[in-house]
Amino acid sequence: MELTSNEFGSFSGSFVIPPDIPTGRTVISTQYGSIIINIEEYKRPTFAVIHDPVEKAFAVNENITVTSNAISYSVNPVSFGTAIHRGKRIICFPL
């Protein structure tokens, strides 16, 4: 594949991964460098997680309760599932 870089030195393109490449790590390389990527099987999700809407703002170090439901795409509830919620604090400063 031949690609041309822009004035900033970056380029983009796309290609189809051949079906005979095994899953795992593989390398994409050019004469200027290389990068390791992971090839994984695509697995279609079988369920969706629906969260109740957040109705207020929370303070730092405040305990909160999050209610969620896992529903399979066949519209049945997911029974006896294990869930892990991970919160991420995003700081926004006024301009």
CNS distance restraints for C-alpha pairs under 8 A (distance, minus, plus):
assign (resid   3 and name CA) (resid  11 and name CA) 6.77 0.50 0.50
assign (resid   3 and name CA) (resid  12 and name CA) 7.36 0.50 0.50
assign (resid   3 and name CA) (resid  13 and name CA) 7.15 0.50 0.50
assign (resid   4 and name CA) (resid  11 and name CA) 6.29 0.50 0.50
assign (resid   5 and name CA) (resid   9 and name CA) 5.15 0.50 0.50
assign (resid   5 and name CA) (resid  10 and name CA) 5.13 0.50 0.50
assign (resid   5 and name CA) (resid  11 and name CA) 4.57 0.50 0.50
assign (resid   5 and name CA) (resid  12 and name CA) 7.99 0.50 0.50
assign (resid   6 and name CA) (resid  10 and name CA) 5.72 0.50 0.50
assign (resid   6 and name CA) (resid  11 and name CA) 6.36 0.50 0.50
assign (resid  17 and name CA) (resid  21 and name CA) 7.32 0.50 0.50
assign (resid  22 and name CA) (resid  39 and name CA) 7.50 0.50 0.50
assign (resid  23 and name CA) (resid  38 and name CA) 7.37 0.50 0.50
assign (resid  23 and name CA) (resid  39 and name CA) 4.82 0.50 0.50
assign (resid  23 and name CA) (resid  40 and name CA) 5.26 0.50 0.50
assign (resid  23 and name CA) (resid  41 and name CA) 6.93 0.50 0.50
assign (resid  24 and name CA) (resid  38 and name CA) 5.33 0.50 0.50
assign (resid  24 and name CA) (resid  39 and name CA) 5.07 0.50 0.50
assign (resid  24 and name CA) (resid  40 and name CA) 6.46 0.50 0.50
assign (resid  25 and name CA) (resid  36 and name CA) 6.48 0.50 0.50
assign (resid  25 and name CA) (resid  37 and name CA) 5.63 0.50 0.50
assign (resid  25 and name CA) (resid  38 and name CA) 4.47 0.50 0.50
assign (resid  25 and name CA) (resid  39 and name CA) 6.09 0.50 0.50
assign (resid  26 and name CA) (resid  36 and name CA) 5.67 0.50 0.50
assign (resid  26 and name CA) (resid  37 and name CA) 5.54 0.50 0.50
assign (resid  26 and name CA) (resid  38 and name CA) 6.31 0.50 0.50
assign (resid  26 and name CA) (resid  39 and name CA) 7.08 0.50 0.50
assign (resid  27 and name CA) (resid  34 and name CA) 6.66 0.50 0.50
assign (resid  27 and name CA) (resid  35 and name CA) 5.68 0.50 0.50
assign (resid  27 and name CA) (resid  36 and name CA) 4.47 0.50 0.50
assign (resid  27 and name CA) (resid  37 and name CA) 6.13 0.50 0.50
assign (resid  28 and name CA) (resid  34 and name CA) 5.56 0.50 0.50
assign (resid  28 and name CA) (resid  35 and name CA) 5.44 0.50 0.50
assign (resid  28 and name CA) (resid  36 and name CA) 6.41 0.50 0.50
assign (resid  28 and name CA) (resid  37 and name CA) 7.42 0.50 0.50
assign (resid  29 and name CA) (resid  33 and name CA) 5.79 0.50 0.50
assign (resid  29 and name CA) (resid  34 and name CA) 3.91 0.50 0.50
assign (resid  29 and name CA) (resid  35 and name CA) 6.32 0.50 0.50
assign (resid  30 and name CA) (resid  34 and name CA) 6.03 0.50 0.50
assign (resid  46 and name CA) (resid  72 and name CA) 5.76 0.50 0.50
assign (resid  46 and name CA) (resid  73 and name CA) 5.81 0.50 0.50
assign (resid  47 and name CA) (resid  70 and name CA) 6.48 0.50 0.50
assign (resid  47 and name CA) (resid  71 and name CA) 5.43 0.50 0.50
assign (resid  47 and name CA) (resid  72 and name CA) 3.89 0.50 0.50
assign (resid  47 and name CA) (resid  73 and name CA) 5.26 0.50 0.50
assign (resid  47 and name CA) (resid  78 and name CA) 7.79 0.50 0.50
assign (resid  48 and name CA) (resid  70 and name CA) 5.65 0.50 0.50
assign (resid  48 and name CA) (resid  71 and name CA) 5.43 0.50 0.50
assign (resid  48 and name CA) (resid  72 and name CA) 6.24 0.50 0.50
assign (resid  48 and name CA) (resid  73 and name CA) 7.08 0.50 0.50
assign (resid  49 and name CA) (resid  68 and name CA) 6.58 0.50 0.50
assign (resid  49 and name CA) (resid  69 and name CA) 5.62 0.50 0.50
assign (resid  49 and name CA) (resid  70 and name CA) 4.45 0.50 0.50
assign (resid  49 and name CA) (resid  71 and name CA) 6.41 0.50 0.50
assign (resid  50 and name CA) (resid  68 and name CA) 5.48 0.50 0.50
assign (resid  50 and name CA) (resid  69 and name CA) 5.25 0.50 0.50
assign (resid  50 and name CA) (resid  70 and name CA) 6.37 0.50 0.50
assign (resid  50 and name CA) (resid  71 and name CA) 7.69 0.50 0.50
assign (resid  51 and name CA) (resid  66 and name CA) 7.45 0.50 0.50
assign (resid  51 and name CA) (resid  67 and name CA) 5.99 0.50 0.50
assign (resid  51 and name CA) (resid  68 and name CA) 4.31 0.50 0.50
assign (resid  51 and name CA) (resid  69 and name CA) 6.54 0.50 0.50
assign (resid  52 and name CA) (resid  66 and name CA) 7.44 0.50 0.50
assign (resid  52 and name CA) (resid  67 and name CA) 5.80 0.50 0.50
assign (resid  52 and name CA) (resid  68 and name CA) 6.16 0.50 0.50
assign (resid  58 and name CA) (resid  62 and name CA) 6.59 0.50 0.50
assign (resid  58 and name CA) (resid  64 and name CA) 7.80 0.50 0.50
assign (resid  69 and name CA) (resid  77 and name CA) 7.70 0.50 0.50
assign (resid  70 and name CA) (resid  77 and name CA) 6.16 0.50 0.50
assign (resid  70 and name CA) (resid  78 and name CA) 5.54 0.50 0.50
assign (resid  71 and name CA) (resid  75 and name CA) 5.98 0.50 0.50
assign (resid  71 and name CA) (resid  76 and name CA) 5.83 0.50 0.50
assign (resid  71 and name CA) (resid  77 and name CA) 4.57 0.50 0.50
assign (resid  71 and name CA) (resid  78 and name CA) 5.59 0.50 0.50
assign (resid  72 and name CA) (resid  76 and name CA) 5.38 0.50 0.50
assign (resid  72 and name CA) (resid  77 and name CA) 6.02 0.50 0.50
assign (resid  72 and name CA) (resid  78 and name CA) 6.08 0.50 0.50
